[in-house]
Amino acid sequence: MSKVLKNLKYASSHEWIKVEGNVGIIGISDYAQDSLGNIVFLDVPEVGDVFNKGDEFGVLESVKAASDLYLPVGGEVIDVNLELVDSPELLNESAYDNWILKISIADLSELDDLLTAEEYEAETK
Amino acid sequence: MKKTILYDEHVKRGGSIVEFGGYLMPIQYQGIPFEHDAVRNNLGVFDCSHMGEILIEGRDALLFADYIVTSNIGELNDMRMLYGFILYPDGGIVDDLMVYKYNSEKILLVVNAANTIKDYKYIISKFHNMKFNCTVTNVSATMSQLALQGPKAADYLQNLVDINLDDMIMYDFLEMKINNIIFLVSRSGYTGEDGFEIYGSNNDILELFIKLADDGVTLCGLGARDTLRFEAGLPLYGHEISESINPLESGLSFALAFEKDFFGKDVLLEIKKNKLKRKEVGLELIGRGIPRNGYLIYKNNKEIGYVTTGYMIPNTKNSYAVALIDNAYYEKNGIVEVLIHNKHVQARIRSKRFITNKYKK
């Protein structure tokens, strides 16, 4: 049974977002890390890159497969977790303690389209 | 979808099940990096019961096998094994296989799971009307197989058998008792490590697997089997070799015995007369990324080939690939580019063997 944290919002593509003011902290769900298996590679964008909601912003790869990462809401990248780029296997240990990037959210109303913890839990049952 | 006799054990013991070659097989148990390292440094066991076994028996068994297989079975001693190919008339590969020569009247071919029926039909329809006095039987359903692989494999198995395993070198095989049950055991494998492939009846293999698992031997899935064989430079049918990739292009001419007659020899000699159009090479990534099957290779913005298999080797940051490229662009240690997620990533041409194999000599 994969873990779902209550205070986060989720995308159907298995990213989570935590909102602090207009900053969005983004990672992948426990369900996503478990489905991927042993994660060995993470590719992230650069600070300053701007994306729309739903854009591919990076790639996460396990030994066997590559999986694209999609941005739950649009915005500008303000920080990336370089430690995680060096040690992506940390995502297998704890998907929620290891954020991938932070963005400055362009339009807070886009958060309304995301899933609540309860909805995400139901979707990944 | 077919299951091996070990299917329930795989599920019970935590294997993640996927479809492979028409079978439901474990891709992994505890994780590919864990299993990969267990085999490189210690010991692991794989269910290989999906592999196909085709038995050739009778007065002309040797003549027949030596004609349909590219490598020299005639020169091979009894109770020895050999790697070879069965070819299409155009030199493409029907399958790669291990040949077990009991004697000139009994030869066992071990073939890829997904190809078993195709191979059997091809052999029967194409060659069996040629007045060879022998029978060809697909015995796959009655045989199961385990592969016990790793530097500790011999020490572990020695405790269960009554013969001295030191007397067996790579590609020897014998019938021997393991825990008082007779199995066919060869010193061989598909990992680049020392190890054994063990064949028996379905129920005997089930009992043996339970014993190994209860003893704590690391259970390994097809995921680690693939990363291990790739790192060791061993080809996989459908990737490095196929009906459209001949053994010359894939650099496996060691298994072509041109000194004897075999089906497909003439067409390969014809192909050899001209410079080969394609060549299989190893690649070491210089930039970041993981090259995967089908990714395109470029040189000076021209597409020159594709990746047949690629991985970031488990527990390392080293990304390697085998690629089939236009031979005109081959250059020792040359730099090419792999297109990875819309980025051109530099890679250096190198040998296809990424480790030193540790076979028992």
Interface residues (C-beta under 8 A of the other chain):
Chain A: G37 N38 V40 F41 D43 V59 E61 V63 K64 A66
Chain B: S16 I27 Q28 G31 I32 P33 G223 T227 R288 G289 I290 R292 Y311 M312 P314 H341
